[in-house]
Amino acid sequence: MAVRKITIGDHTVSDDTDAYVIAEIGHNHEGDLNKAKELVMRAAEAGASAAKLQKRDNKSLFTASMYNEPYTGRNSYGPTYGEHREALEFGRYEYTELAKVADAAGIDFISTAFDFASVDFLDDLDVPAIKMASADLTNTPLLTYAAKTDRPLIISTGGAHMDDVRRAVDTILPINSELAVLQCTAVYPAGPSDLHLSVIETFRREFPEVVVGFSGHDNGPELSMVAYTLGARVVEKHFTLDRGRPGSDHHFSLEPAELGRLVTGLREARKALGRPEKRQMPSEAGALRKMGKKLVAARDLPAGHVLSERDIAIKSPGDGLRPYLIGDLVGRALTEPLGADADFTFDVVA
């Protein structure tokens, strides 16, 4: 039987573990290294497993026309799209500094690679995992290149058909078995009806050897807990210090207190799932005694009396014979007298 497991840094993620929670900083640092450091530290304080950035080699990633096209408005950090992206892009110095901060805070530091040069950059930086964006799910050359780093890969599936997901998994798995596939919808923000969390179960059936997760662009932490109950063990949510800041991602990102609630809620979801077998719990004993029922004498009954249903009452507390045993008493004779409300036992009937 296939083992569904991925190891990222010191975290082993499988069906019987807590969720691996990724705080997706993206470009919510606004090009400010100090703000990025604070985001990493606040993500660690909230209990996230990893803080994540996005790495692009902008000159090779975009066509010249896209790089130079005008880009203005509230969310712009430059007059053209290329200058906007360059203003938000961190290089080796910033990544090295953030990796040190993450290590000191006890949190993994990972990133999305949007191109071949960025895969090389992250591989050389020795990140514990590489994320592949939804837009690259059909980019099998890039998926192959990233898989060959032998680093765990996490892939999102926004905007995809199932055949696209199959193709991506079939591309990666023969090269690299350390893979997580995340259900995702490329809507920002996504409403509940956009999420289609049932796809998590589809992925789990289709890919029994792959860890399944959820990359959520929805507002708030609550529906990620639903995703966990369906089998998502990697949960990614965008993260910001202030949802009101200018930028395309801030408005649907979690703030630190919400990220903390997400981590706590996911841990509680694991506890709440418990074990699949239905059994009586020792902690239920008090309630069962108080509210449960037992079989007692309906009135004073003499020795030798042959019992009928009219002789047997069903009353609380539930510390005696259960009512389903009434048929085992009817038609049997008492070996001793019983007073009203006295417990029936099999020792007093013949």
Order of alpha helices (4+ residues) and beta strands (2+ residues): beta-beta-beta-alpha-beta-alpha-alpha-alpha-alpha-beta-alpha-beta-alpha-beta-alpha-beta-alpha-alpha-beta-alpha-beta-alpha-alpha-beta-beta
